[in-house]
Amino acid sequence: MALDAHDATDRVEQLIILTDRLTALMVQQCQAFEQRRPQDAAGSMEEMTRLANLYRHESMRVRASPNLIEGAPLEQRQQLMRATEAFDAVLARQGRAIEAARTVTEGLVRAIAEEVASQRSTGSGYGASAESQAGDARAITLNKRA
């Protein structure tokens, strides 16, 4: 998927609209994460993924061929730069919000696992010789890399 621009001015205008829409969606997501309501962010994920892929693709095209936007008026290119700076700021904010949500979620999972483990009695299992062995037979696994 790519932008269908007729000339540099049209391309820059479409990039501004794309960047502004993506920024607005990310602001909504950030607010959802900051309010500890990540489920509210789920509704816009499909559109955000589609727009983010288009943004990435178009950014790479413009970086590889700056002449795609060079013919646009300076004021319009400056507007694109401001939109991109706003997007970068929101992207950093979203990264912090997602990291905070991940940290909280990991802490909750760890606390629940520890509580479950503390309330279970020490189980026993069976060894290779089919003899009963005292040990920890808990069925909870924590992925420390997640």
N, C-alpha and C positions, 0 to 999 in steps of 0.2 A: 504494500500500500504506500502511495506517495501522494504528495500534493499535486494538484493539476493546475499549475500556474501558467499564465499567458506570457508574463514578463517579470522582470525583477521587482517592480512595484507590487504586482499581484502576489508574488511569492512572499515578500516581506509582510504584506498585509495578512496573508493566510498564516504565516508563522506567528505573528502577533496574536491573532485570534486563538490559534492552537495553544500558545504559551499561556495566555490569560486563562483559557478554560482549564488547562491542566493545573495551573496554579490555584484556581478557585476550588477544584476538586480536592487538591492536596490540603488546602486550608480546612475544608470540611472534615477530611480524615484526621487531621491534627487535632481539631476540636473534639472529635469523637474519642480519640485516644487520651487526650488530656482530661476529658471528663470521665475517663475510665468506662467508656461505652464502645469498645471495639466492634461490637455487633452492628453499630450504626454505620460503620465504615464499609461494611460488606456490600451494601446496595450499589455503591458506585464503583466497585472494583473492576467490573468488566469494561466500563467506559474508560476508566483510568488506565487500565492495562493497554487498551487499544490506542489511546492518545499518547501514552508514554512510548509505545513502540514507534508510532508515527513521528513523534518528536525526536527520538533517538536516530531514526533513519534520516530525517531531514537535516538534523544537526550534522551528521556525518557527511551528507551530500554537500552542505554549504561549506564545511571545513575543507573538504577535498576540492571544491570548485567555488571559491569566493566570488567569482564572476556571476554566479547565479543571483546575487543580491546587490552587486556593485552599481547597477544602473538605477536603483531605487533612490529617491531623494534622501539627502543626509538626515533631515528631520525624522523621516520614517525609520531609517536604520537606527537612529538614536532611540526612538521609541521601542524598537525591537530589543536593543541592548538593555533598556530599563526594565522591560518585561522579563528578560532573561535573568537579570539581577534579582528581581522580585521572586522569580521561580527558584533560583538558587537559595535564597534566604528561606523560603518555605520548605524546600527540600531538606535543608539542614534542620529546621524545626521538626519536620516529620521524622527524621532520623532519631532525634532526641526523644520524641514522643513514643516511637516504636520501641526503642531501647528501654525506656522506662516501663512500658507495658510488658515487655519480655521479662524484665527483672522481677516485676511484681508477680507475674504468672509463674516463673520458676520458683520463687519463694513460696507461693501458695502450694504448688505441687510438692515441693520438698517438705513443707510443714504437714501436709496431709499424709504423705508417705511415712514420715516419722511418727505421726500420731497413730496411724494404722499399725505400724511395726511395734510400737510400744504397748498397744492393747492386745496384741496377739501373744499367746504363750509360746515359749520356745518349742518349736515343732520338732518332730523327728522324721527322718526319712529312711530310706533303705539304701544300703550300699550295694556294691557289685556282687557281694556274696548273699544278697537278699536278707541280710541281718539288719535289724533296726539300729539306727544310729541317732544319737542326740545331735541336734544341729538346728540351723536356721532354715526353715522351709518356706520362707515368705515368697509370695508370687508377684511382688512388685519390682519393677525394673525402672531405673531412672537413667535417662540418656543425658550424660553430663555435657555432651557437645551441642545439644539443641538450644 
